[in-house]
Amino acid sequence: MLQQTRVAQAIPYYQRFMRRFPSLKKLAEASQSEVLKAWEGLGYYSRARNLHKAAQIIRDQHSGRFPCDPQEISKLPGVGPYTTAAIGSLAFNLNLAVVDGNVMRVLARLRMIEDDIAQPSTKKKFQKLADQLLVKGEAGKFNEALMELGATVCLPQNPSCDVCPLSTACQAKLLDDVSRFPVKQKKKRIPHIIVGAAVVHNRDGKILVAQRRNDQMLGGLWEFPGGKIESNETIEEGVIRELNEELGISISVEEKIITVKHTYSHFTMEMHTFWARIESGTPVAIECQDVRWKELYELSELPFSKADLKVIDALKANLYHEKKEKM
């Protein structure tokens, strides 16, 4: 949960998740939809899907006990070198060095490493150095100490060098050049996309929602169908095209409900959401995993992204105002 998420922000999500799944057995037995719903709002939903798959593998292939062999740990879905080293050292005291952003910052300053920290070859260099420095038999304590040093003392801005236990050995500190490290190229400007989405309603007042495929971004989550608007079309035209391609239906676009702005890790999004009605065709899952008609109150049973949750809030607010006007 802490991947690009602050501890204070993750705590309530962690507590909610653990109340819902207090054991590996409970997690393994749950449906993917239940797991995604418990994770809802955290983002990076592939982590939740991988956690769920890993629990099932541990149940089925390891008799419900977490493997202590690093090779077996690394085979679990979503577990890379960092997670393998973290689990191996902290849970089993295996001699594995953890390298995360905090550790790389400490090591970059300690040895004045000039290479771009974002490059894979540089990360391998940091891993080799961490492996050399690792105190054998005390891997868990060593890793925790180095990570905490980076998180609390060797900060990105205004590091507390005066209280750092490594200050006398830090090459960057000795040359008064700490702020230059770690070396990192400026990020390219992230793209901005315009998305159109439709809240399709029928005569019974139900709303059409679609489930994203597992191999897509936000896989397994439900959404109001739509997609990216092309440069040669209006937003309304794009919504009509997207629903025809995704669900095989022809729709008429009605009034706008809300425009939602959201920032993802690699792009920013502006989602224009409209009421819509089916003119012809029956919805089928062509470019999605599933489709369902739901009452507005039933939408809370399904996992949605933050952007779509804002649309649901707008729908509820509209319904409240309509009821209030009729009173």
Steps between C-alpha positions, in 0.01 A plus 500: 500500500794735553608499134488874423255544789579682825478299823241730657282469190532121483420421866117521476505293181723241669273480804191463281669232289614302803155511657358356179779244447657420841679190370661366185220240485230769495684692230551191284132404528372844401398596148713745303214749511492487881875560517485793258209650695702483824793664315278765339652850507865395541583478131756264343235226490739245348650479850165383638453246220854366552454483878182299448669261254800460732271404790339232286839365388625485861181319600513252211874442454653572841237359738404849610849588630697786350813360328837588655708411193583823306453322168149392602422847637604660171263270307194651669302746282616859531807413705821644354855528638413775750200319650688169505788660693267685735295191590803271507706723729227633730293184536768230470827692558640385167814678384327714237558873459198723437535784248220755485494874431614589851789253489613620156506861622717406799739293288519761223617760751719261694704406191419801274352283225464718190278266296134582432304333781208418270703277268479119548881472479534748788255305713715190445803699619315601816395139560859381468620766745223419748587131478863584582407716800241259641576377851461124471274349762346841574337563163161598639644759739744629235225549241265668745779732619598603149140557390421700814817705457383602154143563617580709808855642473642481147198683356464610135494864611676647806658176630603496868868430434605624845327209672570238232703205631664465156601866464872438558502233227268679255698622200234751395492650854878524517500700174191699603320377188209303650222681314630382161426137580337283396543599135169483317401625158201731485175320432336553166169680503227242553223485238149630559205307355133585454256219577127477441273271704129425501256429780257297293157469664195294406126537561529319832747760625790255500851600396735311268852429628786305342786305659851562368702201381768370737772573243403869486596786729259493798422141402205344681350834601159615381447823310256710306581395142692734274856571400760735356377768260675517164630830364257505208178463702295682760470351848142396430602331174778318683259370765264369232788328317650351816172343617441355156850345496496390864140383544350476150228757566390825335426778749375855512700732723301724735602768751837506673520376860851589610858554380752312714871581503740235627877448504651158443869411520564536126228738379228741603139449403194716449185285487177653366200294607154521340159347544422272204225275370517191275353556154569150368679180594547299817815552711753217470854477639707555183792707628434441870465208739136532603200734488218544749193713559499634857288722720688807623510369857639165376812664355654512848529119485750517212861628492551822301796730435522838676389680183185289465427532874480876445241439229300283740514778760368743238214263412405468866516878543272549196254246636499675839430839343222354283333350807540824693337702220200265498442540875 
